[in-house]
């Protein structure tokens, strides 16, 4: 549950915001853009806002030595790739033989804990283990960056200053409530921490100890509190017991690709079949993340719950596929269109500009190809007599330019 996925994926959103912090009063406006002033001046203003949000003088005094700039954090935050990664590139990295082997071993070691978690929250062991594996390689890479310092750095100079200031205040609230001491408060450069990489606001809302009424110690070498907290998050966001996250499927010949993205229960009546196992017995959406030439999935509501943990479709596909592999399923049968290159940001913007100019609503021109842009592409493809799979690649852009 990070502010950013650290490997290949496009610039990423936090899995859950800091709604409880947003409601806190402040005597002055929070900056929505990097503050062009020295750090000491920014910190003085921040401390006034934190005090208005309920952070005590004693807490601020104990945290002050840790509220310092980290140049490495800024360098990582500003490292923007010109190219977004393709879905299959992220899956190749996230779901590899070593991670599958290590995950099965971790599940065997922690079987009792994972069974308790499933009984209590209804989230299968392989889903919880997959989150753990992708976030920190089963606890091996939890991060050593001082959280207060990195959040302060991003709150002053980051691209989403207001978001990170909210998270910094939430982190100080954790310190004030005795959840963690500043000296022990370490994690990733983007402000997430623990085995399953919670942001501070998410910790305050969803973290809990698996046993007893004490503090949820997501930093401990034993992962039970972190794993239980991740399962609690999913359950409270609507995880449906007994339903898969998604199922890989085969589409019949002459299938109407205009149904991509639709949510329905009668896919079997349309000739859709499961590649392994059976179709979901609940409403599901058809996903074609690699277009008509790539694997096809029926995604249940649990897919959307996993997107609450991290909004990237590539992340959810990797997490879900890793969970399938951990429970013994085989690799995906569908083949990705690996010859397709990633579009540059300028090209992603151009796709949206052309569609918008032609009267198709992309939901904005921001370089992010979400549901609105995909729907616009499908509408354009239908009008152009092309298979309306919503897939965006260099060939589509070339056709749009004509």
VONU-586826 format. One record per residue (C-alpha): y, z, x; residue number from 1. Coordinates in steps of 0.2 Angstrom, whole numbers, plus 5000, padded with zeros to 4 digits. Layout:
N
[[Y; Z; X]; NUM];
...
This chain:
402
[[5000; 5000; 5000]; 1];
[[5013; 4994; 5012]; 2];
[[5030; 4987; 5012]; 3];
[[5023; 4973; 5022]; 4];
[[5005; 4966; 5026]; 5];
[[5004; 4966; 5045]; 6];
[[4994; 4951; 5048]; 7];
[[4996; 4934; 5042]; 8];
[[5004; 4934; 5025]; 9];
[[5021; 4929; 5019]; 10];
[[5035; 4942; 5018]; 11];
[[5028; 4955; 5007]; 12];
[[5034; 4967; 4993]; 13];
[[5029; 4986; 4992]; 14];
[[5015; 4990; 4980]; 15];
[[5025; 5002; 4970]; 16];
[[5043; 5007; 4970]; 17];
[[5052; 5023; 4970]; 18];
[[5056; 5025; 4952]; 19];
[[5058; 5044; 4953]; 20];
[[5070; 5042; 4968]; 21];
[[5080; 5029; 4959]; 22];
[[5085; 5041; 4946]; 23];
[[5092; 5054; 4958]; 24];
[[5111; 5055; 4958]; 25];
[[5121; 5050; 4973]; 26];
[[5140; 5053; 4976]; 27];
[[5142; 5036; 4984]; 28];
[[5134; 5019; 4982]; 29];
[[5118; 5015; 4992]; 30];
[[5120; 4999; 5003]; 31];
[[5110; 4984; 4997]; 32];
[[5113; 4976; 5014]; 33];
[[5112; 4981; 5032]; 34];
[[5126; 4993; 5036]; 35];
[[5138; 4987; 5050]; 36];
[[5142; 5004; 5057]; 37];
[[5136; 5015; 5071]; 38];
[[5120; 5025; 5067]; 39];
[[5128; 5042; 5067]; 40];
[[5141; 5037; 5054]; 41];
[[5127; 5030; 5043]; 42];
[[5117; 5046; 5045]; 43];
[[5131; 5057; 5040]; 44];
[[5134; 5046; 5024]; 45];
[[5115; 5046; 5021]; 46];
[[5114; 5065; 5022]; 47];
[[5127; 5067; 5009]; 48];
[[5117; 5056; 4997]; 49];
[[5101; 5065; 5001]; 50];
[[5109; 5081; 4998]; 51];
[[5115; 5075; 4981]; 52];
[[5097; 5070; 4978]; 53];
[[5091; 5087; 4980]; 54];
[[5087; 5088; 4999]; 55];
[[5091; 5105; 5006]; 56];
[[5102; 5108; 5021]; 57];
[[5087; 5116; 5030]; 58];
[[5076; 5101; 5027]; 59];
[[5090; 5090; 5033]; 60];
[[5092; 5101; 5049]; 61];
[[5073; 5100; 5052]; 62];
[[5072; 5081; 5050]; 63];
[[5089; 5077; 5059]; 64];
[[5080; 5075; 5076]; 65];
[[5069; 5062; 5069]; 66];
[[5082; 5052; 5060]; 67];
[[5085; 5040; 5074]; 68];
[[5085; 5021; 5077]; 69];
[[5069; 5012; 5083]; 70];
[[5073; 4995; 5090]; 71];
[[5055; 4990; 5089]; 72];
[[5056; 4992; 5070]; 73];
[[5070; 4981; 5069]; 74];
[[5062; 4968; 5080]; 75];
[[5047; 4968; 5069]; 76];
[[5057; 4968; 5052]; 77];
[[5067; 4952; 5058]; 78];
[[5052; 4943; 5065]; 79];
[[5051; 4930; 5051]; 80];
[[5038; 4916; 5053]; 81];
[[5044; 4898; 5049]; 82];
[[5027; 4895; 5041]; 83];
[[5018; 4905; 5027]; 84];
[[5000; 4907; 5030]; 85];
[[4987; 4899; 5019]; 86];
[[4976; 4910; 5008]; 87];
[[4961; 4905; 5018]; 88];
[[4969; 4910; 5035]; 89];
[[4972; 4927; 5028]; 90];
[[4954; 4928; 5022]; 91];
[[4947; 4923; 5038]; 92];
[[4956; 4937; 5047]; 93];
[[4954; 4950; 5034]; 94];
[[4936; 4947; 5029]; 95];
[[4926; 4944; 5045]; 96];
[[4909; 4949; 5050]; 97];
[[4914; 4965; 5060]; 98];
[[4925; 4971; 5046]; 99];
[[4910; 4969; 5034]; 100];
[[4898; 4977; 5046]; 101];
[[4910; 4992; 5049]; 102];
[[4913; 4994; 5030]; 103];
[[4895; 4995; 5026]; 104];
[[4893; 5008; 5039]; 105];
[[4908; 5018; 5033]; 106];
[[4902; 5017; 5015]; 107];
[[4885; 5024; 5021]; 108];
[[4893; 5038; 5030]; 109];
[[4904; 5043; 5016]; 110];
[[4893; 5039; 5002]; 111];
[[4894; 5057; 4994]; 112];
[[4913; 5056; 4994]; 113];
[[4914; 5038; 4987]; 114];
[[4901; 5043; 4973]; 115];
[[4912; 5058; 4968]; 116];
[[4927; 5046; 4968]; 117];
[[4919; 5034; 4957]; 118];
[[4913; 5047; 4945]; 119];
[[4930; 5054; 4943]; 120];
[[4941; 5039; 4943]; 121];
[[4929; 5025; 4939]; 122];
[[4934; 5014; 4954]; 123];
[[4918; 5007; 4963]; 124];
[[4915; 5013; 4981]; 125];
[[4916; 4995; 4988]; 126];
[[4934; 4993; 4980]; 127];
[[4940; 5009; 4988]; 128];
[[4931; 5005; 5005]; 129];
[[4939; 4987; 5005]; 130];
[[4957; 4995; 5003]; 131];
[[4953; 5007; 5017]; 132];
[[4946; 4992; 5028]; 133];
[[4961; 4980; 5025]; 134];
[[4974; 4994; 5027]; 135];
[[4968; 5003; 5042]; 136];
[[4951; 4996; 5048]; 137];
[[4943; 5011; 5040]; 138];
[[4955; 5023; 5048]; 139];
[[4955; 5016; 5065]; 140];
[[4973; 5009; 5064]; 141];
[[4983; 5022; 5055]; 142];
[[4999; 5019; 5065]; 143];
[[5009; 5031; 5077]; 144];
[[5027; 5026; 5072]; 145];
[[5038; 5041; 5067]; 146];
[[5040; 5038; 5048]; 147];
[[5057; 5047; 5046]; 148];
[[5064; 5037; 5061]; 149];
[[5057; 5020; 5055]; 150];
[[5063; 5022; 5037]; 151];
[[5080; 5028; 5044]; 152];
[[5081; 5012; 5054]; 153];
[[5076; 5001; 5040]; 154];
[[5088; 5010; 5028]; 155];
[[5103; 5007; 5039]; 156];
[[5099; 4989; 5046]; 157];
[[5084; 4982; 5037]; 158];
[[5084; 4968; 5025]; 159];
[[5080; 4979; 5010]; 160];
[[5091; 4994; 5014]; 161];
[[5092; 5002; 4997]; 162];
[[5073; 5002; 4995]; 163];
[[5070; 5010; 5012]; 164];
[[5084; 5023; 5008]; 165];
[[5075; 5028; 4993]; 166];
[[5058; 5029; 5003]; 167];
[[5067; 5040; 5016]; 168];
[[5073; 5052; 5003]; 169];
[[5055; 5053; 4996]; 170];
[[5049; 5056; 5013]; 171];
[[5061; 5070; 5015]; 172];
[[5056; 5077; 4999]; 173];
[[5038; 5077; 5006]; 174];
[[5044; 5087; 5021]; 175];
[[5054; 5099; 5009]; 176];
[[5038; 5102; 4998]; 177];
[[5028; 5106; 5013]; 178];
[[5017; 5091; 5012]; 179];
[[5019; 5086; 5030]; 180];
[[5029; 5092; 5045]; 181];
[[5041; 5080; 5053]; 182];
[[5032; 5080; 5070]; 183];
[[5016; 5075; 5061]; 184];
[[5023; 5062; 5050]; 185];
[[5017; 5046; 5058]; 186];
[[5011; 5029; 5051]; 187];
[[5016; 5011; 5052]; 188];
[[5032; 5003; 5057]; 189];
[[5036; 4998; 5039]; 190];
[[5035; 5016; 5033]; 191];
[[5017; 5017; 5026]; 192];
[[5005; 5031; 5032]; 193];
[[4987; 5038; 5030]; 194];
[[4970; 5029; 5029]; 195];
[[4976; 5019; 5014]; 196];
[[4994; 5017; 5019]; 197];
[[5004; 5025; 5005]; 198];
[[5023; 5024; 5005]; 199];
[[5032; 5041; 5002]; 200];
[[5036; 5038; 4984]; 201];
[[5018; 5033; 4980]; 202];
[[5012; 5048; 4989]; 203];
[[5023; 5059; 4978]; 204];
[[5017; 5051; 4962]; 205];
[[4998; 5047; 4966]; 206];
[[4992; 5057; 4981]; 207];
[[4980; 5071; 4977]; 208];
[[4966; 5081; 4986]; 209];
[[4948; 5077; 4981]; 210];
[[4943; 5095; 4982]; 211];
[[4954; 5110; 4977]; 212];
[[4973; 5111; 4973]; 213];
[[4980; 5110; 4990]; 214];
[[4990; 5097; 4999]; 215];
[[4983; 5079; 4999]; 216];
[[4980; 5077; 5018]; 217];
[[4980; 5058; 5020]; 218];
[[4983; 5060; 5038]; 219];
[[4967; 5069; 5042]; 220];
[[4952; 5061; 5052]; 221];
[[4942; 5064; 5036]; 222];
[[4947; 5051; 5024]; 223];
[[4942; 5059; 5007]; 224];
[[4960; 5064; 5001]; 225];
[[4967; 5047; 5006]; 226];
[[4952; 5037; 4997]; 227];
[[4954; 5048; 4982]; 228];
[[4972; 5045; 4981]; 229];
[[4970; 5026; 4982]; 230];
[[4957; 5027; 4967]; 231];
[[4969; 5038; 4957]; 232];
[[4983; 5025; 4960]; 233];
[[4971; 5011; 4953]; 234];
[[4965; 5022; 4938]; 235];
[[4983; 5027; 4933]; 236];
[[4988; 5008; 4935]; 237];
[[4975; 5003; 4922]; 238];
[[4959; 5000; 4932]; 239];
[[4945; 4996; 4919]; 240];
[[4928; 5004; 4922]; 241];
[[4913; 4992; 4923]; 242];
[[4924; 4976; 4925]; 243];
[[4924; 4966; 4941]; 244];
[[4940; 4961; 4950]; 245];
[[4936; 4943; 4948]; 246];
[[4921; 4931; 4949]; 247];
[[4920; 4915; 4958]; 248];
[[4915; 4901; 4946]; 249];
[[4911; 4883; 4945]; 250];
[[4921; 4871; 4934]; 251];
[[4912; 4857; 4924]; 252];
[[4916; 4839; 4927]; 253];
[[4931; 4833; 4918]; 254];
[[4937; 4851; 4916]; 255];
[[4955; 4852; 4909]; 256];
[[4964; 4860; 4924]; 257];
[[4979; 4863; 4913]; 258];
[[4970; 4879; 4908]; 259];
[[4973; 4886; 4925]; 260];
[[4982; 4902; 4923]; 261];
[[4977; 4904; 4905]; 262];
[[4969; 4921; 4900]; 263];
[[4954; 4919; 4888]; 264];
[[4937; 4925; 4884]; 265];
[[4927; 4909; 4880]; 266];
[[4926; 4901; 4897]; 267];
[[4907; 4900; 4895]; 268];
[[4909; 4889; 4880]; 269];
[[4920; 4877; 4890]; 270];
[[4906; 4875; 4903]; 271];
[[4912; 4887; 4916]; 272];
[[4898; 4896; 4925]; 273];
[[4897; 4910; 4938]; 274];
[[4893; 4906; 4956]; 275];
[[4884; 4922; 4958]; 276];
[[4880; 4934; 4944]; 277];
[[4888; 4932; 4927]; 278];
[[4905; 4929; 4920]; 279];
[[4916; 4943; 4915]; 280];
[[4913; 4950; 4898]; 281];
[[4932; 4953; 4896]; 282];
[[4947; 4941; 4895]; 283];
[[4950; 4933; 4912]; 284];
[[4963; 4921; 4919]; 285];
[[4957; 4905; 4929]; 286];
[[4964; 4905; 4947]; 287];
[[4964; 4890; 4958]; 288];
[[4972; 4897; 4974]; 289];
[[4967; 4882; 4984]; 290];
[[4970; 4869; 4970]; 291];
[[4957; 4858; 4962]; 292];
[[4948; 4856; 4979]; 293];
[[4946; 4875; 4983]; 294];
[[4936; 4889; 4976]; 295];
[[4939; 4894; 4957]; 296];
[[4940; 4912; 4951]; 297];
[[4940; 4920; 4934]; 298];
[[4952; 4935; 4937]; 299];
[[4951; 4951; 4925]; 300];
[[4964; 4963; 4922]; 301];
[[4958; 4973; 4937]; 302];
[[4964; 4959; 4948]; 303];
[[4982; 4963; 4941]; 304];
[[4979; 4981; 4945]; 305];
[[4975; 4977; 4963]; 306];
[[4991; 4967; 4963]; 307];
[[5000; 4983; 4959]; 308];
[[4994; 4990; 4976]; 309];
[[5000; 4975; 4985]; 310];
[[5009; 4960; 4976]; 311];
[[5002; 4946; 4987]; 312];
[[4988; 4936; 4980]; 313];
[[4981; 4933; 4997]; 314];
[[4979; 4951; 4999]; 315];
[[4971; 4954; 4983]; 316];
[[4959; 4939; 4986]; 317];
[[4954; 4946; 5003]; 318];
[[4952; 4964; 4996]; 319];
[[4941; 4958; 4981]; 320];
[[4931; 4947; 4992]; 321];
[[4928; 4960; 5005]; 322];
[[4923; 4972; 4991]; 323];
[[4910; 4959; 4986]; 324];
[[4903; 4957; 5003]; 325];
[[4902; 4976; 5006]; 326];
[[4891; 4977; 4990]; 327];
[[4880; 4964; 4997]; 328];
[[4886; 4947; 4990]; 329];
[[4887; 4932; 5000]; 330];
[[4902; 4921; 5006]; 331];
[[4912; 4911; 4994]; 332];
[[4903; 4895; 4989]; 333];
[[4919; 4884; 4986]; 334];
[[4927; 4876; 5001]; 335];
[[4945; 4878; 5005]; 336];
[[4956; 4863; 5009]; 337];
[[4958; 4868; 5027]; 338];
[[4966; 4851; 5031]; 339];
[[4982; 4857; 5022]; 340];
[[4996; 4864; 5033]; 341];
[[5007; 4878; 5027]; 342];
[[5025; 4873; 5021]; 343];
[[5040; 4879; 5030]; 344];
[[5052; 4890; 5021]; 345];
[[5064; 4875; 5020]; 346];
[[5050; 4865; 5012]; 347];
[[5046; 4879; 5000]; 348];
[[5064; 4879; 4994]; 349];
[[5065; 4860; 4993]; 350];
[[5050; 4860; 4981]; 351];
[[5059; 4872; 4969]; 352];
[[5076; 4863; 4971]; 353];
[[5068; 4846; 4966]; 354];
[[5059; 4854; 4951]; 355];
[[5074; 4863; 4945]; 356];
[[5085; 4847; 4947]; 357];
[[5072; 4838; 4936]; 358];
[[5073; 4851; 4923]; 359];
[[5058; 4862; 4927]; 360];
[[5061; 4880; 4927]; 361];
[[5055; 4888; 4944]; 362];
[[5062; 4905; 4940]; 363];
[[5074; 4903; 4954]; 364];
[[5076; 4895; 4971]; 365];
[[5070; 4908; 4983]; 366];
[[5055; 4900; 4993]; 367];
[[5042; 4911; 4984]; 368];
[[5030; 4902; 4974]; 369];
[[5026; 4914; 4960]; 370];
[[5019; 4911; 4942]; 371];
[[5035; 4902; 4936]; 372];
[[5035; 4890; 4951]; 373];
[[5017; 4886; 4948]; 374];
[[5019; 4883; 4929]; 375];
[[5034; 4871; 4934]; 376];
[[5022; 4862; 4946]; 377];
[[5009; 4861; 4932]; 378];
[[5021; 4854; 4920]; 379];
[[5027; 4841; 4933]; 380];
[[5010; 4836; 4937]; 381];
[[5005; 4833; 4919]; 382];
[[5021; 4822; 4917]; 383];
[[5016; 4813; 4933]; 384];
[[4998; 4810; 4927]; 385];
[[4991; 4821; 4941]; 386];
[[4978; 4835; 4939]; 387];
[[4988; 4850; 4934]; 388];
[[4981; 4863; 4945]; 389];
[[4998; 4870; 4951]; 390];
[[4993; 4869; 4969]; 391];
[[5008; 4867; 4981]; 392];
[[5006; 4857; 4997]; 393];
[[5014; 4844; 5008]; 394];
[[5006; 4830; 4997]; 395];
[[5014; 4837; 4982]; 396];
[[5031; 4839; 4991]; 397];
[[5030; 4821; 4996]; 398];
[[5027; 4815; 4978]; 399];
[[5041; 4826; 4972]; 400];
[[5053; 4817; 4985]; 401];
[[5049; 4799; 4978]; 402];
